[in-house]
Amino acid sequence: MRLTVFNGSPRGKRSNSSLIIDWFLDGFVSEGNNSSDIIYLNRFKETEKNVEAFRNAGHALLVFPLYTDAMPGIVKHFIEALEPECGRGGNPSLGFIIQSGFPEPIHSSYVARYMEKCARRLGCRHSGTAIRGGVEGIRVQPPWMTKKLRQYFHELGRDYAGTGRFDERIIRKLAPRERLSAGRKLVFRFMNLTGISNMYWNMMLKKYNAYDRRFAHPFKEF
C-alpha cells in the first residue's frame, strides 16, 4: 500500500501533527511492503500540486489540529480546492486524524462529522477518523510521557496497513471519553484559580508581542 499523508498544521514539520504522523507511519511501514509521501499544506503556493497529489493517491490521510473548534484555514482552503474532484471515479480512500490541545475529545466531534461528510461528497471511501485531545506540548515532553500515546498511533498505523481502515478499538483508546472526569475538572478548576493554566498561553502572547492586547475586542462594535 502507498499512502499519501497531508499535514494540515500551519507549523508544518515542527508541529504536533508531524509527530503524530511519524508515529502512525512507523506502524504503517512495519507491516508489509508499504510506503508513504507527506504533503505539507502550509506550503500555500503549492495548492495545485497538493490537489494533484490527492488525485494520484490510492490512499490518503489528512492530519490537522483543531483551532477553537474549527480546522485551520490552510485545511479549509485545501478542501475547497478539491471541489472539482467530487464524484470523480478513482478518488483515494480518505481518513482523518484530528488533534487538539483541548483535553475533551467532544471539541473535535463536530468537525469529525464534517470530515466524514466531506469524504462522502468527494466520493472517497471513508477509512476512519481518529480524535485525540490534550496533545499540545507533546513535542517538548520526554519520551516516557508520550510512550502510551506513541504506541496507540503506532498500532493505528500498523492495523491500517493490513485493513485499509482505522481500528475502532484503538480509536476508543485515543478518545476514551468525550468529557472530563469529575477529578480532572477539579484539577482544571484549581489551575484556573492559581493561574497555572494561563502560563503557557501568556508565554506565547509575550513571545509574539500580544500580551498587552489580550483583552482586546476588535469586533465588539460589530
Summary of the structure (lengths in Angstrom):
residues: 222
radius of gyration: 18.4
end to end distance: 51.4
largest distance: 59.0
contacts: 655
relative contact order: 0.14
helix: 53%
strand: 16%
